[in-house]
Amino acid sequence: MSEMNPEQIRARVAELGDWFHNMDLKGVRTAPDHFLYDYPANKFARFEHAIPADLTGKSVLDIGCNAGFYSLEMKRRGADRVLGVDSDDRYLEQARFAAEVEQADIEFRKLSVYDLAALKERFDLVIFMGVLYHLRHPLLALDLIHEHVADDLLLFQSMQRGSDEVFAVAADYDFDDQAHFDAPGYPKLHFIEHRYAHDPTNWWAPNAACSAAMLRSAGFEIIDQPESEVFLCRRGPPPGFGAAYPARPSTNGHGRNGGKA
């Protein structure tokens, strides 16, 4: 396809509806009135140094790719294969259009994070930015990423609320020991029953300690935290109880090894 001029790009951007990614497509801004201003470029600028500058020969999976900002950035760093997945048709249309304008060879596919096993492929870098708090089952999503698609690095970000403190959690507590649950820095995943920021898809808001704890629980080693909500991780051994948390027989079906939904 021949290169589009700014008027054609502007018309197509308008046709594709509201954009959450404020992207610069050949001088045309997709969301010039974004409430977070130049988002996500302004956020990416705070942690882009943590990602390898040269991704030549690497594969990248962008989960919840939205309009494809991070997919495009990884392609600019030389990634050999970039796949963006999202469950929203409009976002995928926007992403495909943005890639077309930038003449970037990126594949976009409609897929839920819960269906990652269908890819039957592992990636050198998995991007999981701004998705966890929109999920009904966030820890399951992290487990599925670890089990099916992550081969090395995971770039993770979640909206966080509550304390920035990180409480030193013991390996175990007696049943009657409850005070630690009220410590500001104890890992907490705040449940949003109704809406937050007028968005019915906001289900959870972890505090800082909880984001880190969930990543470790899913089998990821945190190697960098370049920004308060952003974690760069390396895939570790499959999650499990390990020596500090030996498996125990279930009691009346409610023990550690009881039934799972």
BELCOR-V963671 format. One record per residue. N is the residue number from 1. BURIAL is + if it has 9 or more other ideal C-beta (glycine too) atoms within 8 Angstrom, else -. Layout:
# BELCOR-V963671
<<N;BURIAL> <N;BURIAL>>
This chain:
# BELCOR-V963671
<<1;-> <2;-> <3;-> <4;+> <5;-> <6;+> <7;-> <8;-> <9;+> <10;+> <11;-> <12;+> <13;+> <14;-> <15;-> <16;+> <17;-> <18;-> <19;+> <20;+> <21;+> <22;+> <23;+> <24;-> <25;+> <26;-> <27;-> <28;+> <29;-> <30;+> <31;+> <32;-> <33;-> <34;+> <35;-> <36;-> <37;-> <38;-> <39;+> <40;+> <41;+> <42;+> <43;+> <44;+> <45;-> <46;+> <47;+> <48;-> <49;-> <50;+> <51;+> <52;-> <53;-> <54;-> <55;+> <56;-> <57;-> <58;+> <59;+> <60;+> <61;+> <62;+> <63;+> <64;+> <65;+> <66;+> <67;+> <68;+> <69;+> <70;+> <71;+> <72;+> <73;+> <74;+> <75;+> <76;-> <77;+> <78;+> <79;+> <80;-> <81;+> <82;+> <83;+> <84;+> <85;+> <86;+> <87;-> <88;-> <89;-> <90;-> <91;+> <92;+> <93;+> <94;+> <95;+> <96;+> <97;+> <98;+> <99;+> <100;-> <101;+> <102;-> <103;-> <104;+> <105;-> <106;+> <107;-> <108;+> <109;-> <110;-> <111;+> <112;-> <113;+> <114;-> <115;-> <116;+> <117;-> <118;-> <119;+> <120;-> <121;-> <122;-> <123;+> <124;+> <125;+> <126;+> <127;+> <128;+> <129;+> <130;+> <131;+> <132;+> <133;+> <134;+> <135;+> <136;-> <137;-> <138;+> <139;+> <140;-> <141;+> <142;+> <143;+> <144;+> <145;+> <146;+> <147;-> <148;+> <149;+> <150;+> <151;-> <152;-> <153;+> <154;+> <155;+> <156;+> <157;+> <158;+> <159;-> <160;+> <161;-> <162;+> <163;-> <164;-> <165;+> <166;-> <167;+> <168;-> <169;+> <170;-> <171;-> <172;-> <173;-> <174;-> <175;-> <176;-> <177;-> <178;-> <179;-> <180;+> <181;-> <182;-> <183;+> <184;-> <185;+> <186;+> <187;+> <188;+> <189;+> <190;+> <191;-> <192;+> <193;-> <194;-> <195;-> <196;-> <197;-> <198;-> <199;-> <200;-> <201;-> <202;+> <203;+> <204;+> <205;+> <206;+> <207;+> <208;+> <209;+> <210;+> <211;+> <212;+> <213;+> <214;+> <215;+> <216;+> <217;+> <218;+> <219;+> <220;+> <221;-> <222;+> <223;-> <224;-> <225;+> <226;+> <227;+> <228;-> <229;-> <230;+> <231;+> <232;+> <233;+> <234;+> <235;+> <236;-> <237;-> <238;-> <239;-> <240;-> <241;-> <242;-> <243;-> <244;-> <245;-> <246;-> <247;-> <248;-> <249;-> <250;+> <251;-> <252;-> <253;-> <254;-> <255;+> <256;-> <257;-> <258;-> <259;-> <260;-> <261;->>
